[in-house]
Amino acid sequence: MVKTFGAAPLSHTIAQVNDTVLLVSEDGKRFYTRLQPNHRQHTHQGIIDHNDLIDQPLGRKILSTTGHDYLVLEPSLDELMREVVKRQTQIIYPKEAGRIIFKLNIYPGRRVIEAGTGSGALTLALARLVAPTGKIYSYEARPDLQSNARANLQKVGVLDSVELKLRNIADGFDETEVDSLFLDVKEPWRYLPQAKAALKVGGFFGAIVPTTNQVSELLLALKINEFDGVEVEENFIRGYKAVPGRLRPQDVMVGHTGYLIFARNILLDIQPPARQRKRSWQVSQDAEDDLAAEA
């Protein structure tokens, strides 16, 4: 029987094949597993059969083979990025990913270029948001990193929304008229002509770099390459110990991880409509007539 408050029943999310679920043990250990028929998750407190999870509601407890309770939950995007992605590189943290998603105007159906792929943490976040009709085109120069990223994206079930490309982006991007483009490379200012060629006019550009001198280089290049609306950010999140009787900040926090730079792709040589050109000519002609009259 479903417990109700007033007229609204409490609904449950049902776990399906290929879903990634989070199992939390009695002592707080966390296990992430992608559900497959007849598979089993081994833990330090027994085994949990995937068949006991598939087509069953999340947000409940289940017993392991040794009689220990495990809480079965849907993992958040934050948890997937930080804990499920196997890292071979420094990842973009969720605190930056959230701003990137907002500033690059990411939503279902969008076409987005990302370079480089790295471990695929940002790729995962972008892919979840553009699905089911959008696409992430993710470029990486190193085969080993791309292979790891592919495995990470496959693990959480978003690979269908991603096209992985192995290439030095100095050679340019295959796509044109994309909605947004993000660079996570050492010298992003070197690839602005390629980015401009791939972005639609008015499209959203973003980059992340770790040092201020890199920011300065990129700002100069953005001006030369006719980008506008430039913004620079650095983001911090301060967590608190969630204990009612002694609420206070966490002893350790993630400090500086990078500077975010955002801009818009503009085109300065667009001719104004004929009506505006005619009006501009008329104003110039009137000004010349006035000068002649004064002489």
C-alpha positions in Angstrom: 0.0 0.0 0.0 1.3 3.5 -0.9 1.4 5.9 2.0 -0.3 9.2 1.2 -0.2 12.7 2.6 -3.5 14.4 1.7 -4.5 13.5 -1.8 -1.0 13.0 -3.3 0.5 9.5 -3.3 4.3 9.0 -2.9 5.6 7.8 -6.2 8.6 5.6 -6.8 11.2 5.5 -9.5 11.5 2.0 -10.8 15.0 0.6 -11.5 15.4 -0.6 -15.1 18.0 -2.6 -17.0 21.1 -0.5 -17.8 20.3 2.0 -15.0 23.2 2.9 -12.7 22.2 2.7 -9.1 23.8 3.6 -5.8 24.0 1.1 -3.0 24.8 2.5 0.5 25.8 0.0 3.2 25.0 0.2 7.0 28.4 1.7 7.6 28.2 4.3 4.8 30.2 2.6 2.1 28.9 3.3 -1.4 28.8 1.1 -4.4 27.7 2.1 -7.9 26.5 -0.6 -10.3 24.9 -0.7 -13.7 22.0 -3.1 -13.6 22.2 -6.2 -15.8 20.1 -9.4 -15.7 21.7 -12.2 -13.7 24.6 -10.0 -12.6 25.7 -9.6 -8.9 27.3 -6.8 -6.9 30.0 -8.0 -4.5 30.5 -5.9 -1.4 32.3 -6.2 2.0 29.0 -7.2 3.6 27.7 -9.8 1.2 26.4 -10.0 -2.4 23.4 -8.2 -3.9 21.7 -9.8 -6.9 20.8 -7.4 -9.8 17.6 -9.4 -10.4 16.4 -8.3 -7.0 16.8 -4.6 -8.1 15.5 -4.6 -11.7 11.9 -3.5 -12.0 11.8 -2.7 -8.3 11.4 0.8 -6.7 14.4 2.9 -5.7 14.6 4.6 -2.3 14.2 1.4 -0.3 16.4 -1.0 1.6 17.4 -4.5 0.5 19.2 -7.3 2.3 22.5 -8.7 1.1 23.3 -12.4 1.2 24.8 -12.0 4.7 21.7 -10.2 6.0 23.0 -6.6 5.9 20.9 -3.7 4.9 21.7 -1.7 1.7 19.9 1.5 0.7 19.1 1.5 -3.0 19.2 5.0 -4.6 19.3 6.8 -7.9 22.7 8.5 -8.0 22.9 12.2 -8.7 24.8 13.7 -11.6 27.2 15.2 -9.0 27.9 11.7 -7.7 28.3 10.2 -11.1 30.9 12.8 -12.1 32.9 12.6 -8.9 32.7 9.0 -7.9 31.8 6.8 -10.9 34.1 8.4 -13.5 37.5 6.6 -13.5 40.1 9.4 -13.6 43.2 9.4 -15.7 43.3 13.2 -15.8 42.1 16.1 -13.5 38.3 16.3 -14.0 36.2 19.4 -14.3 34.4 19.5 -10.9 30.6 19.7 -10.6 31.0 23.3 -9.2 32.4 24.4 -12.6 30.2 22.0 -14.7 27.1 23.7 -13.3 28.2 27.1 -14.5 29.3 25.7 -17.8 25.9 24.2 -18.4 24.2 27.5 -17.6 26.5 29.8 -19.5 26.7 27.6 -22.6 22.9 27.3 -22.6 22.8 23.5 -22.7 19.4 21.8 -23.0 17.9 18.9 -24.9 18.5 18.9 -28.7 21.6 21.1 -28.6 24.7 20.3 -30.6 27.9 20.9 -28.6 31.6 20.5 -29.2 34.0 19.7 -26.4 37.8 19.4 -26.5 39.6 17.6 -24.9 37.6 14.8 -23.5 39.9 13.8 -20.7 38.2 11.4 -18.4 34.8 12.3 -19.7 33.3 13.9 -16.5 32.0 17.1 -18.3 31.1 14.9 -21.3 28.8 12.9 -19.1 27.1 16.0 -17.7 26.6 17.6 -21.2 25.4 14.3 -22.7 22.8 13.8 -20.0 21.4 17.3 -20.7 21.3 17.3 -24.6 19.7 13.8 -24.7 17.7 12.3 -26.4 17.9 14.4 -29.6 21.1 16.4 -29.1 24.7 15.4 -29.6 28.1 16.0 -27.9 31.1 16.0 -30.3 34.1 15.3 -28.0 37.6 15.7 -29.3 40.7 14.1 -27.7 44.3 13.8 -29.0 45.4 10.9 -26.8 44.0 7.3 -27.5 44.5 6.1 -23.9 42.4 9.0 -22.5 39.7 8.5 -25.1 39.5 4.8 -24.4 39.0 5.5 -20.6 36.4 8.1 -21.3 34.5 5.8 -23.6 34.4 3.2 -20.8 33.2 5.8 -18.3 30.4 7.0 -20.6 29.4 3.5 -21.4 29.3 2.7 -17.7 26.7 5.4 -17.0 24.7 4.8 -20.2 25.2 8.1 -22.1 27.4 7.0 -25.0 24.5 7.2 -27.5 24.5 11.0 -27.1 28.3 11.3 -27.6 30.4 11.1 -30.7 34.1 10.6 -29.7 36.7 11.9 -32.1 40.5 11.2 -31.9 42.2 14.3 -33.4 44.4 17.2 -32.8 42.0 20.2 -32.9 44.6 22.3 -34.6 43.3 20.5 -37.7 39.8 21.9 -37.1 36.4 20.5 -36.2 34.2 18.5 -38.5 31.0 20.2 -37.4 29.7 23.7 -38.2 26.9 25.8 -36.9 27.1 24.2 -33.4 25.3 25.9 -30.6 28.1 25.8 -28.0 31.8 24.9 -27.8 34.0 24.4 -24.8 37.8 24.1 -24.7 39.6 22.3 -21.8 43.1 22.4 -23.4 46.4 23.8 -22.3 46.5 26.8 -24.8 42.9 27.5 -25.8 43.8 30.8 -27.5 45.6 28.8 -30.3 42.3 27.2 -31.4 40.0 30.2 -31.5 39.9 30.4 -35.4 38.9 26.7 -35.4 36.3 27.4 -32.7 34.9 30.3 -34.6 34.5 28.3 -37.8 32.6 25.6 -35.9 30.2 27.9 -33.9 27.1 29.4 -35.2 26.9 33.2 -35.2 25.9 34.2 -31.7 26.9 30.8 -30.4 28.3 30.2 -26.9 32.0 29.8 -26.2 33.6 28.6 -23.0 37.1 27.5 -21.7 38.8 26.6 -18.5 42.4 27.3 -17.6 44.3 27.0 -14.2 46.4 30.2 -14.2 45.9 33.9 -14.6 48.5 34.4 -17.3 46.6 31.8 -19.4 43.4 33.9 -18.8 45.2 37.0 -20.1 46.4 35.2 -23.2 42.9 34.0 -24.0 41.3 37.4 -23.4 43.7 39.0 -25.9 43.0 36.3 -28.5 39.2 36.5 -28.0 39.4 40.2 -28.8 41.5 39.6 -31.9 39.1 36.8 -33.1 36.0 39.0 -32.7 34.3 37.3 -29.7 32.1 39.5 -27.5 30.4 39.4 -24.1 33.5 38.1 -22.4 33.3 37.0 -18.8 35.8 35.5 -16.4 34.8 33.6 -13.2 36.3 31.6 -10.4 33.9 29.5 -8.3 34.1 28.1 -4.8 31.6 26.0 -2.8 31.8 25.9 1.0 30.3 22.8 2.5 28.9 22.6 6.1 28.8 19.8 8.6 25.1 18.8 8.7 24.8 18.3 12.5 22.0 20.3 14.0 23.6 20.9 17.4 27.0 22.1 16.0 26.5 23.3 12.4 29.8 24.7 11.1 31.9 24.7 7.9 33.7 21.6 6.8 37.4 21.5 7.8 38.5 20.9 4.2 37.1 22.4 1.0 38.0 22.2 -2.7 39.9 25.4 -3.4 41.1 26.8 -6.7 40.5 24.4 -9.6 40.4 26.8 -12.6 39.2 30.0 -14.2 36.2 29.9 -16.4 36.0 32.2 -19.5 32.9 32.7 -21.5 32.1 34.6 -24.6 29.8 34.8 -27.6 30.7 34.3 -31.3 29.9 37.4 -33.3 30.4 38.5 -36.9 31.4 42.1 -37.4 31.3 42.3 -41.2 27.6 41.6 -41.7 26.0 44.3 -44.0 23.0 46.1 -42.6 19.7 45.7 -44.3 19.2 47.9 -47.5 16.7 50.2 -45.6 19.4 50.9 -42.9 22.0 51.5 -45.6 19.8 53.9 -47.4 19.0 55.8 -44.2 22.7 56.0 -43.3 23.5 57.4 -46.8 20.8 60.0 -46.4 22.1 61.2 -43.0 25.6 61.5 -44.5 24.3 63.4 -47.5 22.3 65.8 -45.3 25.5 66.5 -43.2 27.4 67.3 -46.3 24.7 69.7 -47.5 24.8 71.5 -44.2 28.5 71.9 -44.3 28.2 73.3 -47.9 25.6 75.7 -46.8 27.7 77.0 -44.0 30.6 77.6 -46.3 
